[in-house]
Amino acid sequence: MARESTRVAVLGAGPGGYAAAYYAADLGMQVTLIDEEKNPGGVCLYRGCIPSKALLHVARVIDEARHAVRWGVAFAEPAVDLDTLRAYKQGVVDKLTSGVGQVGRLRRVKYLQGRGTLTGPRSLAVATSGGETELPFEHCVLATGSHPTRIPALSLDSARMLDSTSALELPDVPTSLLVVGGGYIGLELGTVYATLGSAVSVVEMTPGLLPGVDRDLVNVLQKRLEKLFSRIMLNTKVVKLAEEADGIRAGFEGEGAPKDGLFDRVLVAVGRRPNSKIPGLETTRVRVDAKGFIETDGQRRTAEPSIFAIGDVAGEPMLAHKASHEARVAIDAIAGRKAVFEPLAIPAVVFTEPEIAWCGLTETQAAERGVDVESAKFPWGALSRAITVDRPEGLTKLVLDRRSGRVLGVGIAGSGAGELIAEGVLAVEMGATAEDMRLTIHPHPTLSESLMESAEVFFGQSTHVYKPAKGLRP
Ligand code: NAD
């Protein structure tokens, strides 16, 4: 067995793991990054955020082209060449993963392609194609990610069944697609397939799409999805799946849902589970909670002082940017710097069309926690840029401390919301008030003005919306 030692070993090379490894190298540490893929990237780059966004971009172009008929420009229906589309998506993935690999090599991060097993609190064994390597470390960062939840009742051994990974491979454009789960993945991939021509039906077991997200934001998207999808079944469960000669028959239970339906394909997207069944974890004192997340402290240190955990395996929300932020905290802690993971706002974006994005405190959370907030909303129907691009259905809102006007949260539904939310995150993190936001000059005509005008709504002085303030404000 080969033997190499390292100061920091990082297990898992997704946006958490590679960010940790590269930052550690930037701080002068000797680092080994371990993953089974040829290059770093993880689920996000290979089978998640990135390929889905490439496909959603194509869906958006198709949608715009169809919509253009309203402006007097009629295009023919698109002829979709699936091989070229898959190649485009794969090219995006290859470019990014090889680029990320390259910047790792430039930093002299040692990349071990293989499967790691913990052999104790200070050592790993890595099985590579060339044999096993023993890897003693001073510190290890576990960044092993998550996998799609499998529900036995929804697990049918059939080529017609899809999960988020196989759906991104775009095996075909099925005539009909049943999407189980009205969350991020179900709605994003449902949008791709519906735009390419599938009749998409969505089943969501809770009373609304995107549970937990403020309803006024979801409503903006839902209106659009009701036109794009054939059917949205809320408060509904799939109770049975059975393969027949022409498809999969799904049995439903829920208000207003049909008894059953036949679908070409079924995509199950009902959440993700942490990959905490790390081989050899039992040789350490690392603890796993009831939901399967590795328990960590504010620096992302586990109960085993030499081992840290970040990203999906270390808790919600399971988002790449939360993982890469935790990566810096953990490495700072290893370097002996002062660091703690205590963001006020972690942005979340659903990349549908329109997009939904939010950060900080939501109105729903404020009500649950009894926080006295006032939300100031600016409808995009009064937003010049939204009108010029014929996307007036959006909404921007600030969730403000009623007395001080401090921005506690921001929610946006509309085209490009995912780009706009960054300003909201900065406002929340910097403790900005509605006054700060209205005094900040925003470029005209842009969608970003909706943030400034929402702040003006709080004062009853929005130029483009006549809505007197609820009380006198300075
Ligand atoms: P999710 O938690 O967003 O949504 C799952 C949905 O399935 C929920 O609405 C839930 O109520 C519903 N559900 C659960 N069991 C069901 C059942 N038996 N029948 C019908 N509905 C059922 O999960 P996801 O869409 O699988 O995504 C997983 C995670 O991946 C997300 O939580 C997110 O962290 C991440 N993700 C993020 C993005 C993004 O940032 N844009 C995109 C995709 C995935």
Boltz pocket constraint, residues with backbone or C-beta under 6 A from the ligand:
constraints:
  - pocket:
      binder: B
      contacts: [[A, 151], [A, 180], [A, 181], [A, 182], [A, 183], [A, 184], [A, 185], [A, 186], [A, 188], [A, 203], [A, 204], [A, 205], [A, 206], [A, 208], [A, 209], [A, 210], [A, 211], [A, 236], [A, 237], [A, 238], [A, 269], [A, 270], [A, 271], [A, 272], [A, 317], [A, 318], [A, 319], [A, 348], [A, 349], [A, 350], [A, 351]]
      max_distance: 6.0
